[in-house]
Amino acid sequence: MTDFAATKALFHIPKGMIYLDGNSLGPLPKSAPARVARTMTDEWGEMLITGWNKAGWMAKATEVGDRVARLIGAEAGHVVMGDTLSIKVYQALAAALEMRPERKVILSDSGNFPSDLYMAEGLIKSLGQGHELRIVAPEEVEAHITEEVAVTLITEVDYRTGRLHDMKALTAKAQSVGALTIWDLAHTAGATDVKLAECKADFAVGCTYKYLNGGPGAPAFIYVAPRHADTVRPALSGWLGHEAPFAFDLSYRAGAGIERMRVGTPPILALAALEAALDAWENVDMAALRARSQSLTQLFLEEVEARCPMLTLASPRAAAARGSQVSFAFENGYAAMQALIARGVVGDFRAPDIMRFGFTPLFIDEGDVLSACDIIEEVMTGALWDRPEYHARAAVT
Ligand SMILES: *Cc1c(COP(=O)(O)O)cnc(C)c1O
């Protein structure tokens, strides 16, 4: 049994706040400041350059990768940390396209996060080989997986609606026509009991500052299936992905397995914060997490629908068909979200009209859900959002 009251106690949630935005930026693990301070003073401060060996900094990217691997159902030794998610998307996509030189189509969907699509556009231009980024509606992805497709680039959980793609079915379909799959787990890692190895995914990428609580700008991860790990060519062939970085050869030779997906110097301070965040996952059973996430989102969805008829559900109604968030469409969604935030219920807004609420069982419980619903009901039925200060847009929504 996973003790979610115990995990809740591991996080700092500001007084009076119900934080339903862990899907954008997870809260501070209470142990992180001391962990980062220790890495600074005891390691950086005292060891200086010898920290790479003495404190094991060089091995952190794969060591931490193994801890993430358990949470996403990946084989140990096949996940590495580094860079940002956008960079990891580029790496996976470049590697996959090179594995299918005779095919020119990258298949994605209109629910994908723009950065993934932008990175694909940029790569297509750099390659100059006539690739096409084909974007279809989320429900139509399966029908569009044909023999023309080199690779599917799909974010498993839609960042706006929380709609969940069927990873197993889509991966099987792709494999039946010889296409490769890249799964973006940005809103999956730490939110569901995803099983990469069981689904036979080819590549996966994700970030660690959302449901994994690694802090703003925490390093991203990339997974390459064991069957491809020693043959993929890294497009971003940085020195730390080299077979022997400290041989300082003049030409590149790819490192063994997942090591080749490293690029440059790992962010040791950020990895220290992430390690503290991953401690909170040590005793978490991912099936229990998924069950609890589903019961929290279902409770929220039903309560809000019953109390706020002016909001239109934008997420799948069936718990099995969504990730760990619930979204509602509302014409004045931006102002409504500002009014909620002013009253301590923190979700976020995604254009054009989506009010988004994330539920992460590590620190949200039924009491939080019901208190949030009371405040949402008050704001919505009283139209308390309709004040000029709630309509003024900030840069980050
Ligand atoms: C959050 C998110 C990103 C962000 O990428 P960064 O490089 O970390 O800024 C990219 N893709 C998806 C699907 C996301 O949800």
The ligand as an SDF file (V2000), in Angstrom:
LIG
                    3D

 15 15  0  0  0  0  0  0  0  0999 V2000
    5.9570   20.8560  -21.0930 C   0  0  0  0  0  0  0  0  0  0  0  0
    6.1720   20.3190  -22.4530 C   0  0  0  0  0  0  0  0  0  0  0  0
    7.2970   20.6760  -23.2220 C   0  0  0  0  0  0  0  0  0  0  0  0
    8.2800   21.6970  -22.7330 C   0  0  0  0  0  0  0  0  0  0  0  0
    9.5430   21.5110  -23.2890 O   0  0  0  0  0  0  0  0  0  0  0  0
   10.8200   22.1700  -22.5870 P   0  0  0  0  0  0  0  0  0  0  0  0
   11.9080   21.9830  -23.5660 O   0  0  0  0  0  0  0  0  0  0  0  0
   11.0370   21.4430  -21.3010 O   0  0  0  0  0  0  0  0  0  0  0  0
   10.5110   23.6080  -22.3260 O   0  0  0  0  0  0  0  0  0  0  0  0
    7.4840   20.0510  -24.4410 C   0  0  0  0  0  0  0  0  0  0  0  0
    6.5900   19.1430  -24.9130 N   0  0  0  0  0  0  0  0  0  0  0  0
    5.4890   18.7920  -24.2120 C   0  0  0  0  0  0  0  0  0  0  0  0
    4.5530   17.7830  -24.7530 C   0  0  0  0  0  0  0  0  0  0  0  0
    5.2350   19.3940  -22.9760 C   0  0  0  0  0  0  0  0  0  0  0  0
    4.1310   19.0880  -22.2970 O   0  0  0  0  0  0  0  0  0  0  0  0
  1  2  1  0
  2  3  1  0
  2 14  2  0
  3  4  1  0
  3 10  2  0
  4  5  1  0
  5  6  1  0
  6  7  2  0
  6  8  1  0
  6  9  1  0
 10 11  1  0
 11 12  2  0
 12 13  1  0
 12 14  1  0
 14 15  1  0
M  END
$$$$
